[in-house]
Amino acid sequence: MSRRSLLRAFGAGAAGATLAGCGVPAAFVEPGDRAGRDSSATDHTLHFANWPLYIDTDDEDESKRPTLDAFSKRTGISVTYTEEINDNDEFFGKISPALMNHQETGRDLIVISDWMAARFVRLGWVQEMDRAKQPNVAKYLDPLLRSPAFDEGRRHSVPWQSGITGIAYNRKKLGREIRSTGDLWAADLRGRVTLLSGLDESFALLMQGNGVDITRWTADDFHEICEQTRKRVRSKHIRRFTGNDYIKDLATGDVLACQAYSGDVIQLQADNPDIEFVVPEEGAELWAESLMIPNLARHKRNAERLVDHYYDPEVAAELATWVNYVCPVPAARDVLASSKGEETAALAEDPLIFPDDAMRKRLAIARDITSEERMDFAKKWNSIVGL
């Protein structure tokens, strides 16, 4: 299942509507009620919840995580690391009862996708981090990721890894280049194109194809892409809507071009060099999955130290060699470039890990879908997708 998992039918929309009233959400937690008693000074532990396969492991012992072990050795803080997040909505359902009832979650640090992170920030379910105690974050966080609309100034969140939603295609089988989102609608691609089914994953790239500034898109922009997509479904130009199963379609040649995530394409290219990833001329969405500290976490200071550990360029570089997503620490590029290992040094030149200047100019973080918009937008999009 994708870390950028799809928004299922009414599921997430209904959850947002239930929690959101007119203006202030019913489950909103006031700033003064978010901090718990921090035991970090006397209890050198930390509970870190993450997605599967989202951290480096030892070649000979997969239970060992070198970057995490290095943190524990340096600080004396023991980290309980759990791979319990398989889907944003599922995890939301797991911990929301505690958060809305002003109870501890048992977790000090979590990683969730930015559209879900936006919901946590709006509900007041996560604490501000003390940047004065996170010098690496302050110095090395990628400027493109510093101030998303849902968390201005990144006060409540820090990207764990980032990625790009763009276009993947088989250049050899297609016989030409794709440079624009509009190229997907060429006649020779009828029935050979797929789009992502999740509302939060799909809408931004389609809007950018219309020339929309996704940092400030409007309801009219959304309705326009819905009508365009509906027509392309009826004409059978769009083959289907997918989760991460687009990988199989592209690998087998059933699909020649599709909406895709940059991290997936790096792995596809290892088996098939004819697969290419494109940031369209009109732009593509830059997203992140972010570290956040839930309300009443008992080890907030320890969690802040761990976050800052991963923003040391040396540590960020080591993590990047394993996960192959866009590294949120550009300074890690120089670390990899100086590596004596040929394969490791080559990663520094991969624009899907370290986007070059030309690509960076075409990347933007979309404003999130608000709680007031979500139910109606999800209903309309899902009726097109068939969820």
Backbone hydrogen bonds, N-H to C=O, Kabsch-Sander energy under -0.5 kcal/mol:
donor,donor_aa,acceptor,acceptor_aa,energy
5,S,2,S,-0.7
8,R,6,L,-0.8
9,A,7,L,-0.5
11,G,8,R,-1.4
14,A,10,F,-4.0
15,A,11,G,-1.9
16,G,12,A,-2.4
17,A,13,G,-2.2
18,T,14,A,-2.5
19,L,15,A,-1.8
20,A,16,G,-1.3
21,G,19,L,-0.5
23,G,21,G,-1.2
24,V,22,C,-1.1
26,A,19,L,-1.6
27,A,19,L,-1.0
28,F,25,P,-1.6
29,V,123,L,-2.2
30,E,28,F,-0.5
33,D,30,E,-2.2
34,R,31,P,-1.4
38,D,36,G,-0.6
39,S,37,R,-0.7
39,S,298,R,-3.3
42,T,39,S,-1.1
43,D,39,S,-3.2
44,H,42,T,-0.7
45,T,43,D,-2.1
46,L,78,S,-1.2
48,F,46,L,-0.6
48,F,80,T,-2.8
49,A,47,H,-0.5
49,A,109,L,-3.0
50,N,82,T,-2.8
54,Y,51,W,-0.8
58,D,61,D,-0.8
58,D,64,K,-2.2
64,K,61,D,-2.1
68,L,65,R,-0.5
69,D,65,R,-3.1
70,A,66,P,-2.2
71,F,67,T,-1.3
72,S,68,L,-2.0
73,K,69,D,-2.4
74,R,70,A,-2.1
75,T,71,F,-2.5
76,G,72,S,-2.4
78,S,44,H,-2.8
78,S,76,G,-0.6
80,T,46,L,-3.3
80,T,78,S,-0.6
81,Y,79,V,-0.8
82,T,48,F,-2.5
82,T,80,T,-0.6
84,E,50,N,-0.5
84,E,82,T,-1.1
85,I,50,N,-2.0
86,N,84,E,-0.8
91,F,87,D,-2.4
92,F,88,N,-2.3
93,G,89,D,-2.4
94,K,90,E,-1.4
95,I,91,F,-2.1
96,S,92,F,-2.3
99,L,95,I,-1.9
100,M,96,S,-2.9
101,N,97,P,-0.9
102,H,99,L,-1.3
103,Q,98,A,-3.0
108,D,47,H,-2.3
109,L,47,H,-1.5
110,I,292,M,-2.4
111,V,49,A,-0.7
112,I,290,S,-1.8
114,D,288,A,-1.8
116,M,113,S,-0.8
117,A,113,S,-2.9
118,A,114,D,-2.1
119,R,115,W,-0.7
120,F,116,M,-1.9
121,V,117,A,-2.4
122,R,118,A,-2.4
123,L,119,R,-2.2
124,G,120,F,-0.7
124,G,121,V,-0.9
125,W,120,F,-2.6
127,Q,293,I,-2.7
129,M,155,R,-2.8
131,R,129,M,-1.1
133,K,130,D,-1.7
134,Q,131,R,-1.8
138,A,134,Q,-2.2
139,K,135,P,-1.9
140,Y,136,N,-3.3
141,L,137,V,-1.8
142,D,328,P,-2.3
145,L,142,D,-1.9
146,R,143,P,-1.1
151,D,148,P,-1.1
154,R,151,D,-2.7
155,R,152,E,-0.6
158,V,291,L,-1.6
160,W,289,E,-3.2
161,Q,289,E,-1.3
162,S,326,V,-2.2
163,G,287,W,-2.2
165,T,285,E,-2.2
166,G,164,I,-0.8
166,G,260,A,-2.3
167,I,278,V,-2.1
168,A,258,C,-2.7
169,Y,276,E,-2.1
170,N,256,L,-2.1
171,R,169,Y,-0.9
171,R,274,D,-2.0
174,L,170,N,-2.4
175,G,171,R,-2.7
183,D,180,S,-1.2
184,L,181,T,-1.7
185,W,182,G,-1.5
186,A,183,D,-1.4
189,L,186,A,-1.9
190,R,187,A,-1.6
191,G,237,H,-1.8
192,R,189,L,-2.5
193,V,237,H,-0.8
194,T,257,A,-1.2
195,L,240,R,-1.5
197,S,242,T,-2.9
202,S,198,G,-1.8
203,F,199,L,-1.8
206,L,202,S,-1.2
207,M,203,F,-2.2
208,Q,204,A,-2.6
209,G,205,L,-1.7
210,N,206,L,-0.6
210,N,207,M,-1.3
211,G,208,Q,-1.9
212,V,207,M,-2.0
214,I,212,V,-1.0
216,R,213,D,-1.9
222,F,218,T,-1.7
223,H,219,A,-2.6
224,E,220,D,-1.9
225,I,221,D,-1.8
226,C,222,F,-2.0
227,E,223,H,-2.0
228,Q,224,E,-2.2
229,T,225,I,-2.7
230,R,226,C,-2.5
231,K,227,E,-1.9
232,R,228,Q,-1.7
233,V,229,T,-1.8
234,R,230,R,-2.3
235,S,231,K,-2.0
236,K,233,V,-1.3
237,H,232,R,-1.9
238,I,232,R,-1.6
239,R,193,V,-3.1
239,R,237,H,-0.6
240,R,193,V,-0.8
242,T,195,L,-2.4
246,Y,243,G,-1.0
247,I,244,N,-1.7
248,K,245,D,-0.5
249,D,245,D,-1.5
250,L,246,Y,-2.5
251,A,247,I,-2.2
252,T,248,K,-2.3
253,G,249,D,-1.0
254,D,249,D,-1.0
255,V,249,D,-1.7
256,L,192,R,-1.9
257,A,192,R,-1.7
258,C,168,A,-2.4
259,Q,194,T,-1.9
260,A,166,G,-2.1
262,S,164,I,-2.2
264,D,261,Y,-0.5
265,V,261,Y,-1.6
266,I,262,S,-1.6
267,Q,263,G,-0.9
268,L,264,D,-2.0
269,Q,265,V,-2.8
270,A,266,I,-0.8
271,D,267,Q,-0.7
271,D,268,L,-1.1
272,N,268,L,-2.1
275,I,272,N,-1.9
276,E,169,Y,-2.8
278,V,167,I,-3.2
281,E,179,R,-2.3
283,G,280,P,-1.5
284,A,362,R,-2.2
285,E,165,T,-1.2
286,L,364,A,-2.8
287,W,163,G,-2.6
287,W,285,E,-0.5
289,E,161,Q,-2.5
290,S,112,I,-2.5
290,S,288,A,-0.5
291,L,158,V,-3.5
292,M,110,I,-2.2
295,N,125,W,-2.1
296,L,34,R,-3.0
297,A,294,P,-1.4
300,K,297,A,-0.6
303,A,299,H,-2.3
304,E,300,K,-2.5
305,R,301,R,-1.9
306,L,302,N,-1.9
307,V,303,A,-2.4
308,D,304,E,-2.1
309,H,305,R,-1.9
310,Y,306,L,-1.6
311,Y,308,D,-1.2
312,D,309,H,-1.4
315,V,312,D,-0.6
316,A,312,D,-2.9
317,A,313,P,-2.2
318,E,314,E,-1.6
319,L,315,V,-2.4
320,A,316,A,-2.3
321,T,317,A,-1.5
322,W,319,L,-1.4
323,V,319,L,-2.2
324,N,320,A,-1.7
326,V,162,S,-1.8
327,C,353,I,-2.2
332,A,329,V,-2.3
333,R,330,P,-1.9
334,D,331,A,-0.6
335,V,331,A,-0.8
336,L,332,A,-2.1
337,A,333,R,-2.6
338,S,334,D,-1.3
339,S,336,L,-1.8
345,A,341,G,-2.7
346,A,342,E,-1.8
347,L,343,E,-0.9
347,L,344,T,-0.8
348,A,344,T,-0.5
348,A,345,A,-1.1
349,E,346,A,-1.5
350,D,347,L,-1.4
353,I,350,D,-1.8
354,F,350,D,-2.8
360,R,356,D,-2.6
361,K,357,D,-1.5
362,R,359,M,-1.7
363,L,360,R,-1.4
364,A,284,A,-1.6
366,A,364,A,-0.6
367,R,214,I,-2.6
374,R,370,T,-2.0
375,M,371,S,-0.6
377,F,373,E,-2.4
378,A,374,R,-3.1
379,K,375,M,-2.2
380,K,376,D,-2.1
381,W,377,F,-2.8
382,N,378,A,-2.9
383,S,379,K,-1.4
384,I,380,K,-1.0
384,I,381,W,-0.7
385,V,381,W,-2.4
386,G,382,N,-2.4
387,L,382,N,-1.8
